[in-house]
Amino acid sequence: MSHAPLTLTVLDDATIRALLTYPEVIELIDAAFAADARGQATVLPVVGHSLNGGRYSIKTSHLRLGDGEDVLEVFGLKMGSFFPENAGRHLPTHSAAMLLGDPHTGQPSALLAANAITEFRTAAAGAVAARHLAREDASVVALFGTGAQARAQLEALRHVRPVREVRVWSRSAGKAERFVRELNLPGVTARVFPDGKAACHGADIVVTVTPAEQAIVEQGWVAPGTHVNAMGSDAPGKQELDPRLLAGSKLVDRRVQSVTIGELQAPVARGLMRAEDVYAELGEVCAGLRPGRETPQEITVFDSTGVSFQDTALAGRVWRLAQGHQALKTVSL
């Protein structure tokens, strides 16, 4: 018996980026976290490997969002890589691609460039965490890092909190100065701070977006009432926060990944805390199963390790949005 040839939709980053806006992505990612807490997402363990000075990982999940005609059910996997020496090769240091499958037939259905997806969903996750955990009047941000995701974090944060001032720190003063010159966010004043402690002093939100492997934010720098988004630790050995800060705060994350590839690696290894000591997963807060910020004085921390259902949810939404796009490319398998 002959079968019709299998076709695969191909979407590039430019097409995907044109379909996305932060308000819509933030709502989608909030709903995806809540769905995970309600048992509507299946997340498989992360596969990772280091090679030739870089690292790649494979993340995969199945997710069901919504009900009735609006239900979005999708499964997919993403291969992402980080090769820091690519900067000298005039290539992106981060690269990613996603493969989606039909959840009813198992057939591959779409291949998506995933740099824009990763950028948007990571920034949206930070915004979702800030919406539930930062004080409502939070307006001053200490930003550690100057890459594309650092800017994305600020763009997304502005949709959930009244950001008016950004203090930028980087190990490279030149990169920090260039970042501030090029930021150009209306209503936001940005300054370079050569000292991380000074940047944190008076900040309402601290955002770390670096590949650091030892703490760049100390416990004593973070005042009561601050919310911290730790976005950089997503592989074994990475660390941005003082383990004592994690142990002394209301920590929100996805426990399994945080222990293996996130900020919990260091405090657990040192016996400062256990996975069971984590206050809640972000999905539990999004779903209303656990309260978020409860007092103006508590310190809250979100450890983002890039859980795969975020990618799957956004890729599925993008694919649906693109169905009426006249420029879609298909290939036969």
N, C-alpha and C positions, 0 to 999 in steps of 0.2 A: 504494500500500500504506500503510495506517495503522499507526502505531507507538504503543505505550503512552507516555503522557506521562512525561517525565523528571522525577524527583523529587530534591530536594536536601535532605539533612539539615542542620538548623541547630542549632548548639550555642552557648549563651551562656557568658560567663565564670564565672558562679556554678555552673553545671552542671559545667564543666570543672574548676574548682578543687576541687569536692567529690570528684572522681575521682582526684586526684593526691596522692601522698605523696613526700617527698624521698628516702627510701631507694630506692624503686622508680624514680623519675626519674633518680637518680644512676646506677643500674646501666644503665638504658636509654641514657643519654647516653654513658656509658663505652663501651658496645657500639657505638653509632653512630659514635663517633670511630674505633674499631678497624675497623669496616666500611669507613669512608672510606679508611683506610690500605691496606686489602686490595683496593681497587678496586671496592667494592660500592656506591659513591655517585657520582652525577654531579651536580656543582655548577656552575650557570651563573653568569656574571659578574653582579655586583650592579648594578642600575639605580638611580641616585639623582638627586634634583633638589631644589634649594632654591627656595622661593617664599614670599612674604608673611611673612617672618621665621621661617619654619620649614623643615623638610626632610622628604621622604619617600623611602623606598627600597623596591625590590621584589627579593626574594630567592626563588630557586626551585631545586628539586633533585629527583632521583629516587634512592630508596634501597631496598636489599633487605637485610633483617636476618633472621638465623636460617635454619633449614632445615626441611624436611618440613612437617608440619601447623602448626608454630609460625611459619612464615615470615611476615614482615611486609614487604610490598612496597607502596610508596606513592610517588606524586609529588604535588607541591603547590607553591604559591607563597604568599608572605606580603607584604602591603603594610603597612609600619610607618611611623609618622610621629613627629616630635618638634617640637612647637611650644611653645617656652618661655613665650611670652606667654599661653598658656592658663591658667597659674596665676592670673592676674588676672581670667580669665573664669569661674573656678570649673569648669574643665574639665581632664581629665587632660592632662599635657604629652606623654605617650607614648600612642599608640593603635596597634592592629594588628588585622588580620583575615587569615584564611587560607582558601584554596580548595584542596580536595583533589580529585584525579581518580582514576578507576579505571585502574590501569596496564595492564589488558588490553583495555579498550574505549575509553579516552580520555574517557569521559563524566564530567562534573563530578558529584561524589558528596556532598560535604559543605562547608558554609561554617561556619567556626569563628571566634568572637571569639578573639583571640590575645594579649590582655594577660596572662592567667594563664600561657599557654603560654610566652610570652617570659620572664616572670618566673622560672618554674620551670626552664626549660632553661638560662638564663643563670647562675642560681645553681648549678645542677647542674654546669655546665661548670667553674665555679670550684672546686667541690668535687672534681671528677675530677682537675683539674690539681694541686690540693693533695695529693690521695691519692697521686699518683705522684711529686710533686716536693718537697713540704714534708717536713721532718724528722718522724719519727713522734711525737716528743714535743712538737711545735709547739703552744703553748697561748696565746701572747700575740699578739693581732692589732692592727695599726695600720690603722684604717679611715678612708679619705678619701672623704667623701660621706655624705649623710644621707637619701637618698630611699628609696623602697620597695625598690629593688634592693639598696641597702646592707644593709637588714635581711635580705632574702632570702639574700644572700651569707653572712651569719652563721648563719642557720638551716641552710643546707646544709652549711657548713663543720663544724658541730658533729657531723655524722654521719660525718666521716672523720678528724677530729683533735680532741684533748681541749681545746677552747677554754675558757679560764677567765677571760681578761681581754681587754677591748677598749678601745683608746684611739681616741677619735673626734675627727677634725679636720674642720672645715668653714670656708669663708670667712665664713659667718654663725654667730656664736657662739650666737645664739638658736636656730637650727635644730639645732645640735649639742646644746645643753642639752635641747631638747624630745625629740630622738632618744634620748638617754640615759634621760630620765624614762620614756619609753614603751616602751623595748626589752623589758624584763621577760623575759629568757631565763634559765631556772633554771640555777643554778650558774655564771653568767657575771657578772662585775663589769665595769661600763662606766663610763668617765670621759671628760670632755671635755679635750682638749689644745689650747690655743690656738696651739701651735707644731708644725708638721709634723715638724721635726727631732726634737723631744723625743718625739713620738708614735712615731717609728720606732726610737728608741734602746731596745734590748732587745726589740724585737718579733721574733717568729719568722716571722710572715706579714704582709705588707703588701698591703692590698686597696684599689685605687683605683676608685671608681665615680662619676665626675663627667663633665661635658661640657667639661672644660678644653681650651684650645687652646694652652697652653704648660705646660711641666713644673711639676708641683706636688710631685714627689719627686726630690730630688737624689741623685747617685751617692754622695756621701760620707755620706749618711744611712743607707745600707743596709749592714748588717754582714755579714761572711761567715756562711754558713749560713742566710740568710734566703731565703724564697720570696716572690715578688711576683706577685699576680694583678692585671693591668691590664685592667679590664673596660669602661672608658668610651670608648675610641677606636674609633669605628665609622663615620667619615665623613671626607672630605678635610679637612685642616686641624686635626683633633683631635690632642691630645698630652697625656699625663699624666706621662710619665717622662722624666728626663734622658736624652738620646740616648747619653751616655757610659755610663750604667748598662746600657743595652741592649747596647752594644758590648762591655762587659766581663763579661757574664753568660752563663750557659747559657740561651739564648732558645728558647722553644717556642711555636709558633703555626701558623697555616696561611699559608704564605709568600705566596701570590698576594694574599690579602685584606689581610694585614698591610702589604704594600708600598703598596697603593692606598688603604686606608682606616684602617689601624691604626697601631700605634706605630712600625713600621719607616719610616714616611714621613720623619720628621725625620732619623734617622741615615743613611739612604740618600741623602737630599738633600744632607747635609753631607759625604758621602764617608767616614763613619766605619765603615760596613759595607755588605755586599751581601746580597741575599736568600739567596745561597748560603752565607752565614756562619751562618744560623740552624741551631742544633744539630739540631732535629727538629721535625716536626709532632706535635701532641699525640696524634693517631691512631696514629702510629708507636710512641709510648710505650705507649699503651693496648693495642695489638696485640702488644706484646712484641718489636717489630722493632728498637727502640732502648731502651737502659736509661734510666730516669728519673734520680732523684738517685743519684749514685754516691759522694759523700763528704759528711760532715757540714758541711764548710766552704764548699762551692761555693754561689754565689748563682744561683738559678734564677728565670726570669721566664716567665710565661704571658701572651701577648697575645691577649685574646679579642675577636674582631671580629664574633661572631655568625654563624657559618657556617650556611647554610640547612638542611643535613641535620639539624641539631639540631631545628629547628622541624618539619620534615617527619616525622622519627621520632616525636616526641612527639605531634604531631597525629594521626598514624596510630594510635598506641597509644590515645589518648583516644577516637578514633572507634570503635575496636574495643571498648573498654570500655563505651562508651555504647550499643552495639547492643541490649542488654537493658534499657535504661533506659526506663521507661514514659512519661517526660515529654518524649521526643524530639519535636522539631517538624520537619515536612517541608513543603516548598513545591514546587509544580509549575512547571516551566519551559515 
